[in-house]
Amino acid sequence: MKALTFTLLAEPPERLDLSPLTPERLAGMERREIEKISVGLSKLGSKVGDVFRLSDGDRQNIVFEGGSARFDRVAEGMQAGSVRVVGDAGAQAGRAMRGGALAVEGDVGPHAGSGMRGGRIEIKGGAGDHLGAPLAGELAGMNGGLLIVRGRAGAFAADRMRRGLIAVLKGAGDHAGCRMIAGTLVVAGGTGRMPGTLMRRGSILLDRAPQNLSPSFVECGAPDNAFAAVIDRYLAAERVLKRPLLGTAPRRYGGDNAVLGLGEILFPQASGLA
C-alpha cells in the first residue's frame, strides 16, 4: 500500500507544528479529519488542508513531499512506522521519538533528536546546534536510539547525552559531546574547540585527533581495545560507515577529570594530538 503523502503547496506562511502528523496519532482518522488538524503556530492558524495536498495511504508510512525550515517537530514522539521528509525540516525533528524511523533528505534545524529514546533518525544533510541535546530546563538529552547526520552538525552536539549513538559524518562544531552523561558520539570530519568538555561518562569516537582538547583530559596510551572493534563492526552493520573508524588500538584520552572523569575520547593511533 502506498504511503500517506502530504504534498507541500507553497512555502508555509508561518512555522508549522507537525507533531500531530505521526502514524499513531493519525491511525483510524479519515482524510477529512486529517485535513482539519491545526498545525500553524501564529495567529494565521493554518490547518493541514491549507498547506498540503493530501494523498490517502498507509497511516504507518508517512511522506512529506517538499520540505521547509518551517517544518518543526516532525515525527515528535513517534513510536512505530516511518516518516520521510523530501526536503528540509525545522527545529526539534524527531524529538522524544520512542521507535520507528525518520528520514530527512535535506537539512534540519536545532535540537534534532532531543529527548529521543528509541528508533532511528537519518538526516542526509546537515543539522543545527544542540543535536540530541536537551531543551532549556531539561536535565538530559538523547536517551536511546540511533541518530545519523550525513552532513555537518553545529555546536553542542550530544550535549548531556545519556544513552544511544549519534554519528556525524562531515564534522561537528565546538563543544561536541560536552557534559555527556553516557552514550556514544561518533564524529568523522573533525570537531571544533573543546570536545567532551565536562563529560562524566560515555565515549567520543573521532576519525582524527581532536583540536584544543581540555587539559583536564589525560592520555591513556593506545592499548588493544575490544570496544573499538565492536563499534567498527556495528557502524558497518548499520550502514553508517563503510570503513573502520578506529582500528584495533586507537589512542585514548580519559576525562573530563574536572568532573567525574569516566569518559573517553578515542581516535586512530596514526593521528597526532593538535
GUNU-115141 format. One record per residue: x, y, z of N, C-alpha, C in turn; residue in one letter; residue number from 1. Coordinates in steps of 0.1 Angstrom, whole numbers, plus 2048, in hexadecimal, padded with zeros to 3 digits. Layout:
<recs>
- n_east,n_north,n_up,ca_east,ca_north,ca_up,c_east,c_north,c_up,aa,i
- X,Y,Z,X,Y,Z,X,Y,Z,A,NUM
...
</recs>
This chain:
<recs>
- n_east,n_north,n_up,ca_east,ca_north,ca_up,c_east,c_north,c_up,aa,i
- 808,7F4,800,800,800,800,809,80C,800,M,1
- 805,817,7F8,80D,823,7F7,80C,82B,804,K,2
- 816,833,806,817,83B,812,80C,846,813,A,3
- 809,84A,81F,801,856,821,80A,862,81E,L,4
- 806,86A,813,80F,875,80E,80A,883,810,T,5
- 812,88B,816,80E,89A,817,817,8A1,80E,F,6
- 811,8A7,803,819,8AE,7F9,818,8BD,7FC,T,7
- 823,8C4,7FE,823,8D2,801,81E,8DA,7F6,L,8
- 815,8E3,7F8,80F,8EB,7ED,818,8F7,7EA,L,9
- 81D,8FE,7F5,826,909,7F3,82D,90B,801,A,10
- 837,914,801,83F,916,80D,835,91A,818,E,11
- 835,914,823,82B,917,82E,82C,926,832,P,12
- 820,92C,835,821,93B,839,824,93C,848,P,13
- 826,931,84F,829,932,85D,831,925,861,E,14
- 837,924,86D,83D,918,871,832,90E,874,R,15
- 835,901,871,82B,8F7,873,82F,8ED,87E,L,16
- 826,8E9,886,828,8DE,890,822,8D1,88A,D,17
- 82B,8C8,885,827,8BC,87E,826,8B0,887,L,18
- 827,8B2,894,827,8A7,89E,81A,89F,89D,S,19
- 80E,8A5,89A,802,89D,899,802,893,88D,P,20
- 80C,894,884,80B,88C,878,815,880,879,L,21
- 812,877,882,81A,86B,884,812,85F,882,T,22
- 817,854,87F,80F,848,87D,805,845,888,P,23
- 809,845,894,800,841,89F,7F5,84C,8A1,E,24
- 7F8,859,89F,7EE,863,8A1,7E4,864,895,R,25
- 7E8,85F,889,7DF,85F,87E,7D7,852,87C,L,26
- 7DB,848,884,7D4,83B,882,7C5,83C,884,A,27
- 7BE,837,87A,7AF,836,87B,7A9,843,877,G,28
- 7B0,84E,874,7AA,85A,870,7A7,85B,861,M,29
- 79B,861,85E,798,862,850,79F,86E,849,E,30
- 7A0,86E,83C,7A7,879,835,7A2,887,839,R,31
- 795,888,839,78F,896,83D,793,89A,84B,R,32
- 794,891,854,798,894,862,7A7,899,862,E,33
- 7AF,892,85A,7BD,896,85A,7BF,8A4,854,I,34
- 7B8,8A7,849,7B9,8B4,843,7B5,8BF,84C,E,35
- 7AD,8BC,857,7A9,8C7,860,7B2,8C9,86C,K,36
- 7BC,8C1,86D,7C6,8C2,878,7CD,8CF,878,I,37
- 7CD,8D6,883,7D4,8E3,883,7E3,8E1,885,S,38
- 7EB,8E7,87C,7FA,8E6,87D,801,8F3,87E,V,39
- 7FA,8FE,87B,801,90B,87B,804,910,889,G,40
- 80F,918,88B,813,91C,898,812,92B,899,L,41
- 80B,932,890,809,940,892,7FA,943,892,S,42
- 7F6,950,892,7E8,953,891,7E1,94E,885,K,43
- 7E8,94B,87A,7E2,946,86E,7DC,939,870,L,44
- 7E2,930,879,7DC,923,87C,7D9,91A,871,G,45
- 7E3,918,868,7E1,910,85D,7DE,901,861,S,46
- 7D5,8FB,858,7D1,8ED,85A,7D9,8E5,84F,K,47
- 7D9,8D8,851,7E0,8CF,848,7DB,8D2,839,V,48
- 7CE,8D3,837,7C9,8D5,82A,7CC,8E2,824,G,49
- 7D0,8EC,82C,7D5,8F9,826,7E3,8F9,821,D,50
- 7EB,8EF,826,7F9,8EF,823,7FD,8E3,81A,V,51
- 7F6,8D8,81B,7F9,8CC,814,7EE,8C7,80B,F,52
- 7F1,8C0,800,7E8,8B8,7F9,7EA,8A9,7FE,R,53
- 7DF,8A3,803,7E0,896,80A,7DC,88B,800,L,54
- 7E5,881,7FF,7E2,875,7F7,7E1,86A,801,S,55
- 7D6,864,802,7D3,85A,80C,7DC,84D,80A,D,56
- 7DF,847,815,7E7,83B,814,7E9,835,822,G,57
- 7F3,82C,823,7F6,825,82F,7FA,82F,83A,D,58
- 7F3,82F,845,7F6,838,851,803,835,858,R,59
- 808,829,855,815,825,85C,821,82A,854,Q,60
- 81F,82F,848,82A,834,840,825,842,83A,N,61
- 82C,84C,83F,828,85A,83C,834,861,835,I,62
- 830,868,82A,83A,86F,822,836,87E,821,V,63
- 83F,887,823,83D,895,820,845,898,814,F,64
- 83D,89B,809,844,89E,7FC,846,8AD,7FC,E,65
- 852,8B1,7FC,856,8BF,7FD,858,8C2,80C,G,66
- 863,8C9,80F,867,8CC,81C,868,8DB,81F,G,67
- 86A,8DE,82B,86C,8EC,82F,873,8ED,83C,S,68
- 87B,8F8,83E,881,8FA,84B,876,8FE,855,A,69
- 86A,900,851,85F,903,85A,857,8F7,85E,R,70
- 85C,8EB,85A,855,8DE,85F,85B,8DB,86C,F,71
- 855,8DF,877,85A,8DC,885,854,8CF,88A,D,72
- 85B,8C8,893,857,8BD,89B,851,8B1,892,R,73
- 858,8AF,887,854,8A4,87E,857,897,886,V,74
- 84D,88E,885,84E,881,88B,850,881,89B,A,75
- 84D,88C,8A1,84F,88D,8B0,847,882,8B7,E,76
- 84D,87A,8BF,846,870,8C7,842,864,8C0,G,77
- 847,862,8B3,843,856,8AB,847,84A,8B2,M,78
- 83F,83F,8B2,842,833,8B8,844,827,8AF,Q,79
- 83F,828,8A3,840,81E,899,83D,823,88B,A,80
- 840,81C,880,83E,820,873,849,829,86E,G,81
- 846,830,863,851,838,85D,84C,846,858,S,82
- 854,850,859,852,85D,854,85D,861,84B,V,83
- 85B,866,83F,865,86B,836,862,879,831,R,84
- 86C,882,832,86B,88F,82D,874,891,821,V,85
- 86D,894,816,875,896,809,878,8A5,808,V,86
- 883,8A9,810,887,8B7,811,88C,8B9,81F,G,87
- 88B,8C6,823,890,8CA,830,886,8C9,83B,D,88
- 88A,8C9,847,881,8CA,852,886,8D4,85C,A,89
- 87E,8D9,865,881,8E3,86F,887,8DE,87C,G,90
- 883,8E5,886,888,8E2,894,881,8D5,899,A,91
- 889,8CE,8A2,884,8C3,8AA,87F,8B7,8A2,Q,92
- 885,8B5,897,881,8A9,88F,884,89C,897,A,93
- 87A,894,898,87C,887,89F,87D,888,8AE,G,94
- 879,893,8B3,87A,895,8C2,871,88B,8C9,R,95
- 877,885,8D3,870,87B,8DC,86B,86F,8D5,A,96
- 871,86B,8CA,86D,85F,8C3,86F,853,8CC,M,97
- 866,849,8CB,867,83D,8D2,86A,831,8C9,R,98
- 868,832,8BC,86A,827,8B3,867,82C,8A5,G,99
- 868,823,89B,865,826,88D,871,82D,887,G,100
- 86F,832,87B,87A,838,873,876,845,86D,A,101
- 87F,84F,86F,87E,85C,869,889,85E,85F,L,102
- 886,862,853,890,865,849,88E,873,843,A,103
- 898,87C,844,897,889,83E,8A1,88A,833,V,104
- 89D,88E,827,8A6,88E,81C,8AD,89B,81A,E,105
- 8AA,8A5,823,8B1,8B2,823,8B8,8B4,830,G,106
- 8B8,8C1,834,8BD,8C6,841,8B2,8C6,84B,D,107
- 8B7,8C7,858,8AD,8C9,863,8B3,8D4,86C,V,108
- 8AA,8DA,874,8AD,8E4,87D,8B3,8E0,88A,G,109
- 8B2,8E8,894,8B8,8E4,8A1,8B0,8DA,8A9,P,110
- 8B6,8D3,8B2,8B0,8CA,8BB,8AA,8BE,8B4,H,111
- 8AF,8B9,8A9,8AB,8AD,8A3,8AE,8A1,8AD,A,112
- 8A4,898,8AE,8A7,88D,8B7,8A7,890,8C6,G,113
- 8A3,89C,8CA,8A3,89F,8D8,899,896,8E0,S,114
- 89E,890,8EA,895,887,8F2,892,87A,8EC,G,115
- 898,877,8E1,895,86A,8DA,899,85E,8E3,M,116
- 890,854,8E3,892,848,8EB,893,83B,8E3,R,117
- 88F,83C,8D6,890,830,8CE,88E,833,8BF,G,118
- 88F,829,8B6,88D,82B,8A8,89A,830,8A1,G,119
- 898,834,895,8A3,838,88C,8A0,845,885,R,120
- 8A9,84F,886,8A8,85B,87E,8B4,85C,875,I,121
- 8B1,85E,868,8BC,860,85E,8BA,86D,857,E,122
- 8C4,876,858,8C3,883,851,8CE,884,846,I,123
- 8CA,885,83A,8D3,885,82F,8DB,892,82E,K,124
- 8D6,89D,833,8DD,8AA,832,8E3,8AC,840,G,125
- 8E3,8B9,843,8EA,8BD,850,8DF,8BF,85B,G,126
- 8E4,8C2,867,8DC,8C4,872,8E0,8D1,87A,A,127
- 8D7,8D7,880,8DA,8E4,887,8E1,8E1,895,G,128
- 8E1,8EB,89D,8E7,8E9,8AA,8DF,8E0,8B3,D,129
- 8E5,8DB,8BE,8DF,8D3,8C8,8D8,8C6,8C3,H,130
- 8DF,8C0,8BA,8DB,8B3,8B5,8DA,8A9,8C1,L,131
- 8CE,8A3,8C2,8CC,899,8CD,8CD,89F,8DB,G,132
- 8CD,8AC,8DC,8CF,8B3,8E9,8C1,8B6,8F0,A,133
- 8C1,8B9,8FD,8B5,8BC,904,8B0,8CB,900,P,134
- 8A3,8CD,902,89E,8DA,902,8A1,8E1,90F,L,135
- 89F,8EE,90F,8A1,8F6,91B,899,8F0,927,A,136
- 89F,8EE,932,899,8E9,93E,899,8DA,93F,G,137
- 89D,8D3,935,89D,8C4,935,8AB,8BF,93A,E,138
- 8AC,8B4,941,8B8,8AF,947,8C0,8A6,93E,L,139
- 8BA,8A0,934,8C1,897,92B,8BD,898,91D,A,140
- 8C6,895,914,8C2,896,905,8BE,888,900,G,141
- 8C4,884,8F5,8C0,877,8EF,8C2,86B,8F9,M,142
- 8B8,862,8F9,8B7,858,903,8B6,84A,8FD,N,143
- 8B9,849,8F0,8B8,83C,8E9,8B6,83D,8DA,G,144
- 8B8,832,8D3,8B6,833,8C5,8C3,836,8BD,G,145
- 8C1,837,8B0,8CC,83A,8A6,8C9,846,89E,L,146
- 8D2,850,89E,8D0,85D,897,8DC,85F,88E,L,147
- 8DA,860,881,8E4,861,877,8E3,86E,870,I,148
- 8ED,876,86F,8ED,882,867,8F8,880,85C,V,149
- 8F4,880,850,8FE,87D,845,906,88A,842,R,150
- 901,895,845,908,8A2,843,90F,8A7,850,G,151
- 90F,8B4,852,916,8BA,85E,90C,8BD,868,R,152
- 910,8BD,875,908,8C1,880,90D,8CE,886,A,153
- 905,8D6,88D,909,8E2,893,910,8E0,8A0,G,154
- 910,8EA,8A9,916,8E9,8B6,90D,8E1,8C0,A,155
- 914,8DC,8CA,90E,8D6,8D5,906,8C9,8D1,F,156
- 90B,8C2,8C7,905,8B5,8C4,907,8AB,8CF,A,157
- 8FD,8A4,8D2,8FD,899,8DD,8FF,89F,8EB,A,158
- 8FC,8AC,8ED,8FC,8B2,8FA,8F3,8AA,904,D,159
- 8F8,8A6,90F,8F1,89F,919,8EB,892,914,R,160
- 8F0,88C,90A,8EC,87F,905,8EC,875,910,M,161
- 8E2,86C,911,8E2,862,91B,8E4,854,916,R,162
- 8DD,851,90A,8DE,843,904,8DD,845,8F5,R,163
- 8E0,839,8EE,8DE,839,8E0,8EB,83D,8D8,G,164
- 8EA,83F,8CB,8F5,842,8C3,8F2,84D,8B9,L,165
- 8FA,857,8B8,8F9,862,8AF,905,861,8A6,I,166
- 903,861,898,90E,861,88F,90D,86D,886,A,167
- 918,875,885,918,881,87C,924,87F,873,V,168
- 921,87F,866,92B,87A,85C,933,885,855,L,169
- 930,892,856,938,89D,850,93B,8A8,859,K,170
- 93E,8A4,866,943,8AD,86F,939,8B3,878,G,171
- 93D,8B8,884,934,8BE,88E,93B,8CB,893,A,172
- 932,8D3,898,937,8E0,89D,93E,8DF,8AB,G,173
- 93F,8EA,8B2,945,8EB,8BF,93D,8E3,8CA,D,174
- 945,8DE,8D3,93F,8D8,8DF,937,8CB,8DC,H,175
- 93B,8C4,8D2,934,8B7,8CF,935,8AE,8DB,A,176
- 92B,8A7,8E0,92B,89E,8EB,92D,8A5,8F8,G,177
- 92A,8B1,8F9,92C,8B8,906,922,8B3,910,C,178
- 926,8B2,91D,91D,8AE,928,916,8A0,926,R,179
- 91C,897,91D,917,88A,91B,915,883,928,M,180
- 90A,87C,92A,908,874,936,90B,865,932,I,181
- 909,861,926,90D,854,921,909,854,912,A,182
- 90A,848,90C,907,847,8FE,913,848,8F5,G,183
- 911,848,8E8,91C,849,8DE,91A,853,8D4,T,184
- 924,85C,8D2,924,865,8C7,92F,862,8BD,L,185
- 92B,860,8B0,935,85E,8A6,936,86A,89D,V,186
- 942,86F,89A,943,87B,891,94E,878,887,V,187
- 94B,878,87B,955,877,870,956,885,86A,A,188
- 961,88A,866,963,897,860,967,8A2,869,G,189
- 96B,89F,875,970,8A8,87E,966,8AF,887,G,190
- 96A,8B4,893,962,8BB,89C,967,8C9,89E,T,191
- 95F,8D2,8A4,964,8DF,8A8,96B,8DF,8B5,G,192
- 96B,8EA,8BC,972,8EB,8C9,96C,8E3,8D4,R,193
- 975,8DE,8DD,971,8D8,8EA,967,8CD,8E9,M,194
- 969,8C3,8E1,960,8B8,8E2,960,8B1,8EF,P,195
- 954,8AC,8F4,954,8A4,900,955,8AD,90D,G,196
- 954,8BA,90C,955,8C2,918,94B,8BE,922,T,197
- 950,8BB,92E,947,8B8,93A,93F,8AB,938,L,198
- 944,8A2,92F,93D,895,92E,940,88C,93A,M,199
- 936,885,93F,937,87D,94A,93B,86E,947,R,200
- 933,869,93D,935,85C,938,933,85C,929,R,201
- 933,850,922,931,850,914,93D,84F,90C,G,202
- 93B,84E,8FF,946,84D,8F5,944,856,8EA,S,203
- 94F,85D,8E6,94F,866,8DA,959,85F,8D1,I,204
- 955,85B,8C5,95E,854,8BB,960,85D,8AF,L,205
- 96C,860,8AC,970,869,8A2,979,862,897,L,206
- 978,868,88B,981,862,880,98F,869,880,D,207
- 991,873,889,99D,87A,889,99F,880,897,R,208
- 9AB,885,89A,9AD,88B,8A7,9A5,897,8AA,A,209
- 9A0,899,8B6,998,8A5,8B9,9A0,8B2,8B9,P,210
- 999,8BD,8B6,9A0,8CA,8B7,99D,8D0,8C5,Q,211
- 9A7,8D7,8CB,9A4,8DE,8D7,99D,8D6,8E2,N,212
- 9A3,8CA,8E5,99D,8C2,8EF,9A0,8C8,8FD,L,213
- 996,8C7,906,997,8CC,913,9A3,8C6,91A,S,214
- 9AB,8CE,922,9B7,8C8,929,9B3,8BE,934,P,215
- 9A6,8BE,937,9A1,8B4,942,99E,8A6,93C,S,216
- 9A2,8A4,930,9A3,896,92A,9B1,891,92C,F,217
- 9B2,884,92E,9BF,87D,931,9C1,872,926,V,218
- 9CD,872,920,9D0,868,916,9D1,85A,91D,E,219
- 9CB,850,916,9CB,843,91C,9D2,839,912,C,220
- 9DA,83E,908,9E1,836,8FF,9D9,831,8F4,G,221
- 9DD,825,8EE,9D6,81F,8E3,9D5,810,8E5,A,222
- 9CE,80C,8F0,9CD,7FD,8F2,9C3,7F6,8E8,P,223
- 9C5,7E9,8E7,9BB,7E1,8DF,9AD,7E4,8E6,D,224
- 9A4,7E6,8DD,997,7EB,8E2,98C,7E3,8DB,N,225
- 985,7DA,8E3,97B,7D1,8DE,96F,7DA,8DA,A,226
- 96C,7E4,8E1,960,7ED,8DE,962,7F3,8D0,F,227
- 96E,7F7,8CD,971,7FD,8C0,96D,7F4,8B4,A,228
- 970,7E7,8B6,96D,7DD,8AB,95E,7DB,8AB,A,229
- 957,7DB,8B6,949,7D8,8B7,942,7E4,8B0,V,230
- 946,7F1,8B4,93F,7FC,8AE,941,7FE,89F,I,231
- 94D,7FA,89A,94F,7FA,88C,946,7F1,885,D,232
- 944,7E5,88A,93B,7DB,884,92D,7E0,884,R,233
- 929,7E6,88F,91B,7EC,891,919,7F7,887,Y,234
- 922,800,885,920,80B,87C,91F,806,86D,L,235
- 926,7FB,86A,925,7F5,85D,918,7EE,85B,A,236
- 914,7E7,865,907,7DF,864,8FB,7E9,863,A,237
- 8FC,7F4,869,8F1,7FE,869,8F2,807,85D,E,238
- 8FC,805,854,8FE,80D,848,901,81C,84B,R,239
- 907,81E,856,90C,82B,85A,919,82F,853,V,240
- 923,826,854,930,828,84D,933,81B,845,L,241
- 93B,81D,83B,93F,812,832,94C,80C,837,K,242
- 954,815,83E,962,810,842,963,811,851,R,243
- 96C,809,857,96E,80A,865,972,819,86A,P,244
- 96D,81D,875,970,82A,87A,97D,82B,882,L,245
- 97E,821,88B,989,822,895,994,818,893,L,246
- 992,80C,88E,99C,802,88E,99C,7FB,89B,G,247
- 9A6,7F2,89D,9A7,7EA,8A9,9AD,7F0,8B5,T,248
- 9B5,7FA,8B3,9BD,800,8BE,9BD,80F,8BD,A,249
- 9B1,816,8BF,9B0,824,8BE,9B7,82B,8CA,P,250
- 9BB,838,8C8,9BF,840,8D3,9B3,844,8DB,R,251
- 9B6,845,8E8,9AB,847,8F2,9AF,852,8FC,R,252
- 9A5,85B,8FE,9A6,865,908,99A,864,911,Y,253
- 99D,864,91E,992,862,928,98F,870,92F,G,254
- 982,872,932,97E,87E,938,96F,880,938,G,255
- 96A,88A,93A,971,897,93E,973,896,94D,D,256
- 980,897,951,983,896,95F,980,8A2,967,N,257
- 97A,8AC,961,975,8B7,968,967,8B4,96F,A,258
- 961,8A8,96A,955,8A3,970,958,895,974,V,259
- 94F,88B,971,951,87D,975,95D,877,96E,L,260
- 95F,87A,961,96B,875,95B,96B,867,956,G,261
- 95F,861,953,95E,853,94F,95B,853,940,L,262
- 95B,85E,939,959,85E,92A,966,85B,923,G,263
- 965,85A,916,971,857,90D,96F,85D,900,E,264
- 97A,861,8FA,97B,866,8EC,985,85D,8E5,I,265
- 980,856,8DA,988,84D,8D3,98A,852,8C5,L,266
- 996,850,8BF,999,853,8B1,9A4,84B,8AC,F,267
- 9A5,849,89F,9B0,840,899,9BE,843,89E,P,268
- 9C6,839,8A0,9D3,83A,8A5,9DC,843,89D,Q,269
- 9DA,843,890,9E2,84B,886,9E1,85A,888,A,270
- 9D5,85E,88F,9D3,86C,890,9DB,872,89B,S,271
- 9DF,87F,899,9E7,886,8A4,9DE,890,8AA,G,272
- 9DF,891,8B7,9D6,89B,8BF,9DB,8A9,8BB,L,273
- 9D1,8B1,8B7,9D3,8BF,8B4,9D3,8C8,8C0,A,274
</recs>
